[in-house]
């Protein structure tokens, strides 16, 4: 292992499914929708997901990202939505119209019932949405460029679980479109590529290397064992990119059933008012913001102490998290991250990006045999291909084979519908029962639109709103 001092690499993977455009869902006129999709819903499933992530996660993080070297990945499909014409205006309308009114209605109901204990928190929450609207109004319209100023890694075009794709050509379409998207938007790219869901198989390596990928993150806990020191070094195979093992021993401090976000003082994500506000803490009492921030500072101190012990013998501890966990799912998560940065500085724990760390830490040989792996349940593919969603996996594979085997190169509409169908989100939402029938309806309609686009003598609009504008030639 390298003699370089121990370091912490915080990797924030930023992704939302393609929901841009709002509109009625399910569409009343499917035939018209299939020819030119006009939007993918608002509430409870649809574009308001993205509005919430922007207000509660991305905007607060913009104040944190300049403070320390962090590895930020943006999925192309998220950027597709953030740069879409009219997106910022729709988000502002949500923040200045929908959210003030939803808070007002919940507060009025509490007053009517004589339940005043939760009102101060709802009033504070309403103020945060107002502040988010002010911040957003000051930003340029192309929000992808705003976040992209801090992003060094890209990902697959629509966040497909690459080991589940049926063909090399399908994998190349996802990778090459993702890389082209990043280069067109942000210029320099040093080869960092987030594998969606950390889903890795050895047969991907040569295809990733051909696409210019130099480094990626993998989940090797099943192979190496929890806490093994080999998690703290980059690994190299005979071909393919450098593999950075994510350190599950440290990630589990944050992202697990008993991780920091489960503490009693933190705001409960699951307890909702009639208009989907969250004025309770995890203990079921009225939320106290000051106490929650004190808890975040305490958890940051604990986290840094544990990382220092983990890298006492040098190495790089890779703590990879979904960006949306911070602020959106774990409301105090952005405050925790800021406190981690401050605490690391106080205790001389170096923070690094993975691109920079690669220049200082020599890669070790990877194990000869690596199973197919992910950071999902069980460390394998079950979340996206298990019994409850196997039909979705086979549907996407069959559609890919039909498109790839078409007599001539599929047109841009067909390719975009295929990319949309391959997104990992639909199987994930179905497996977790998070969005009712919405994900299955999305897959059904994208599959139908793909069939229509592949049919001879069928003229369709080439676009699926703003999805995947950077298809390779």
N, C-alpha and C positions, 0 to 999 in steps of 0.2 A: 504494500500500500504506500501511497505517496507520503513523503515526509512533510508536506505542506500542512499548516495548522488547520485544525478542524473548522468547518464552515457550515452555515445553514443556508440552504437554497429553498426559498419559498416560491412555489410554482402555482400560479393562479390560472386555472383553465376556464375560459369565459365562453359560455355557449347558451343559446336559447333556440328552441325549435322554430321553424319557419311559420310564423303566424301573422306576418305583415299584411295590412290591408283591411282588417276588421270585417265589417259587413255581416250579413245574416248567415247563421249556421244552425242546422244544415241548410244548404241552398234550396230555395223553393223550386227553382228551375234548373234541374241537374244538367239538362242538355246544353243550356246556355253556359252553365258553369264549366262544363268539360271543354267547351271550345275556347273559353277565355276566363279562367278563374279570376274572380273579382275581390276575393278576400277570404279569410279563414276564421272568422268569428271574433267576438269581443269578450263577453263575459257569459258564463264563468270560465270558459276555455277559449283562448284566442289571444288577440293582440294585447289585451290588458295585462296578461302575464309579462310581456316585454315592458310595458309601461311601468309596472311595479318593480321589475328588476332594475330598470334605469333609475327610478326615483330612490329606491332603498339600498341599492348596491353600487351601481356604476358611478353615479354622481358623488356619493360620499367617498368612494375609492379614489376619485380624481384628486382629492386632497392628500391622500396617503402615498400614491404611486411615486411622486417625485422625491420622496424622503429617503428611499433606500433602493438598492439594486434588487429588484424582484423580477422573476421570469413570468411575463404575462403572455398567454396565448389567447388569440381571438379566433373563433371559428369563422370561416368565410360566410356561412349562412347567417350568422349574427350580423356581420358587417353588411351583407346584402340588405338587411332590414334597416339598419341604422343609417345607411346612405340613401335610402329610398326617398323620392320626392314626397313631401307632405307628411313624413313620419313625425318630425319634430312638432309640427302644428297639431297633429292628432294627440300626441302625448301631452302637450300643453293644455289642450282642451280637457283631457282626462284629469290633469292635476289641478286645474283651476275651476272646473265645472263639476265633474263627477265626484271627486274626492271631498271637496267642501260640503256638497249636498249630502253625501252618504254619512259624513261625520255629524252634520246637523240633525239628520233624522235619528241616528242612534242616541245622540245627546237628548233630543226632545223626548224620545221614548223613556229614557232613564228618569228624566225629570217628572214625566207624567206618572211613572210608577213609584216615585219617591226614592229611587235608588241613586243617590248622589255620589257614592264613593268612587265610581269609575269615571265620572265626568271630567275631573282634572286631567286624567291621562288622555282621554279622547280629545280634549282641547289642545293638549301638547302635541298629540299626533297630527291633528289638523294643521298646526303651525309648521310641522316638519314638511308636510306636503306643499304648503305655501312656499316655504324656503326652497324646496326642490324645484318648484316652478320658476322661481326667480333665478336660480342658478342655470336652469336649462335655457331660459330666455336669453341669457347672456352668451351662450355658446353658439358656434357656427352651426348652420343647418346640417352639414355632413358630420354626424356624430361618430361615424366610423373613424374619421380622421382624428377626432379628439381622443378617443381611446387608443387608436393606433399609434399615436405618438409615444406610447409606453410599451407597445407590443413588439416582441422579437420573434415569437413563434407563431406558426400557423397550424392548420389542421386539415382534415379531409373536408371536401366541399360541403357536404350536408351532414357530417358527423355520423357516417356509416360505420358499423362495426366491421372492420375490414376483413378479419378472418372468416366472416360469414358470407362474404360475396362469392359468387360462383366462378368468376373468370379473372384472369390477369388483366384483361382489357377493362373490366369493371373497376378493379382496384386502381389501375392507372388513371381512369377517368376521375375518380374521387381525389387522388393525390395530385395529379397535374392541375386540375381545376383549382384546388386549394392553394397550391403554390403560385399559380398565375394570379389568383385573386390577391394574395398578399403582396406580390411584387408590383402589381399594377397600382395598388392603393398606397403602399408604404415604402416602396423602393428596396432598400437593402434587406437582404435575408441571408442569414448565416447557417441555414440548414436545420434549425430547430423545428420539430414537427410533433404536435401532440397527437398520439394515437387515440381516437375516440374510445372512451371507456377504458383506456390503457390496454386495449385488446390487442394482443400480440401473438403471432405465430411465426415460426422460423421461415416459412415459405414467403412471408412478406418482405424479408430483408433485402433481397436483390431488387425487388420492385421499388422499395423505398429509396434505395441507393440510386437507382436509375432516375428517380424523380428529384434527385438533389438533396435528399434528406441526410443530414449529418449526425443528428442526435435525436433521441426520443426517450420517453419515460415508459417503464414497464413495471408490472406488479409481479414480483418473484417470491412472495412469501411462501407459497406452496413448495417452491423448489429449494429455497435457501434456508427457510425456517425463520420464524419471527425473531427479530433482534440480532440475526447473524451479521458480523462485521462486514461481510461482502456486500451488504446493502449500502455501504458508505463509499463505494468506489464505482466509477464508470466501468462498464464491461464491454468487451469487444469480441465479436465472432469473426470467422474467416471472411465473411462478406456482410454488407449491410451497415447501418448506422451504429454509432455508439449507443449502448443501452444504459440509461440511468435508472437504477432500481429506486422506486419510491419506498420510503421507510415507514412501513405500516406500524411499527412500534411507536413512532412519534405521531403519525397521522391519527392513530386511534385515540390520542389524547383529545383531539378535536372532533373527529368524525367517527363516532361509535355510539351505541345506545347509552353508554354512561359517560360520554365525553363531556367537555366543558359546557356545551350548550344545554345540557340537561339540568344544570344547577337551578335551585329553587328560585333564585332572585331574577333570573333571566325571563324575558317576555315569552310567553307561550305562543308558539306558532299555530297550535291546533285549536285553541279555545277562541271562538269567533262570535262577534256580535251579529245581529241579523244582516248588517251591511258589510261584513267581513273586515272588521277592525279587531284589534287584539289588545284589550286593556287589562288582561290578567297576566300574572307571572306563572311559572311552572308549578308553583305550589297552590294555585287556585285563588290567590289573593290579588287585590288591586296592584297593578304594576307600579313599582317605584324606580324611576329612571336613575336616580342618584345611587341607590343601592346596587342596581345592575351594573353601572359603570365601575363601581368599586369592586364588584365581583370580577369584571373583565380585567381590571388591573392585577388582581390577585392571581387569576388564571394565567395571565401573561408572565408573571414572575415564575410561576410553577413551570410553565412551558419552557422558558429559557433555561432554567436550572436543569431540567431534564435533558434538553438538547446538549447543553454543555457537558453533562455526564456522558451522553451518547457519543460525542465526538472528542472525548478527552484524549484518545489515541490518534487523532487526526481523522481525515476523511470528510465527506460531504453528506450531510443529512438532508435528504430531499423530502420536503413536506409539501405534497401536492394536494390542492383543494379545488373544488368547484368555486369559482369566484362568487356565484350567486348564493353560496352558503353564507358568505359574509354580508350581512345587512338584510338580505331578503329572507333566507330561512332562519339564520341565527341573527336576530336583530342587532345585537351588540357586537357582532363579529368584526365589523370595521374598526370599532373602538379597541377591541382586543388586538387586532393586527397593528394598529398604531402603537399600542402599549408594548407589544413584542419588539417592535423596532427600537423604541426607547430603551427597553430593558436590555436588549442585545448590546446596544452601544455602551450602557453602563457597565456591563460585564465583559466587554471586549470579545464578544462573539461575532466574528465576521459574517456579514450577509453577502451573498453572491448570486449572480445569475448563473444559469447552467452553461451558457455560452462562455462566460469568463472562467468558470471553474474548469472547463475542459482544457484550457491552456495550462492549468497548474497541477492537474491530477492525472497521473498516468493510468490509462485503461488497463484493467486486469482481464485475463481470459474468462469468457463467459462459460458456464457449465456446458458440457458437450451436448446434453439433452435438455431441451426446454419445452415443457408442455404448452399447449395453447392456454393463455392466461388473460385475465382482466382484473379490474379493481371492483367488479360487481360481486354479487352474492356468490360465495363459494370459490371465488377467484377464477371462475371459468365463464362459459357462455350462457349459463342457464337463464339469466335474466332476459336475454334476447332470443333464445332459441329453445327454452324449456317447454314442457308439455303445454302450458297455458298460452304460449305464443308461437309454438312451432309452425302453425299455419301461416303466421305473418312472415316468418323467416323463409319458408318455402315459397310463398307468394312472391316475395321480393327476388329470390333466386330465379324462379321461373320467368319472371318478367325480364330480368337481366339477360338470361339466355336467349329469350325471344328478340330482344333489342340487339344484342351482340351478333346473333346469327341472321339478322335481317339481310336481304339480298344486297342492299346498298347501305351506306352509312346512315344511321338514323338522323333525322333532322333535329334542330336545336330544341324544339318543343318536346320531342320524345326523350331526348337526353335529360332535359330538365325534370320531366315527370319521373324518370327513372331515379335520378338523384334524390328527388323528394321522397319517393317511395322507400329508398334505402336508409333514410335517417334512423338512427338508433332510438329516437324519442318515442316512436309509436309503440314499439315492443316494451320499452321501459315503463311508459305510462300505463300500458295494459297490465303488465306484470304487477305493478304496484297499486293497481286499481285507483289511480289518481285523477282520472278524467272521464269517467263513464265510458260512453261509446265513442267519444270524440276521436281517439287515436285510430280505432278500427274504421270509422267513417273516412278519416283522412287517407288511410291506406287504400280503401276500396275505391275512392274517387281518383286518387293518383294512378292506380292501376288501370282504371277504365280510361282515363285520359291518355295514358301511354298506349293502350291498344288502339285508340282512335287515331293517335298521332302516327302509329306504325301502319295503319291501313292505307292501301294505295289510293291515290287520287283524293286524299282528304287534306284540305287546306285549313290549317289551324294557325292562330297567332303564335309566333315562335316563343313568346315570353310566358312565364308563369309569374306574373307581376315582376318583382325585381330579383327573383331567384337565379343564382348562378349566372351573372352576366359575363363571366370570364371563362367560358367553355374553351378548351384547347382547339386549335384549328385542325 
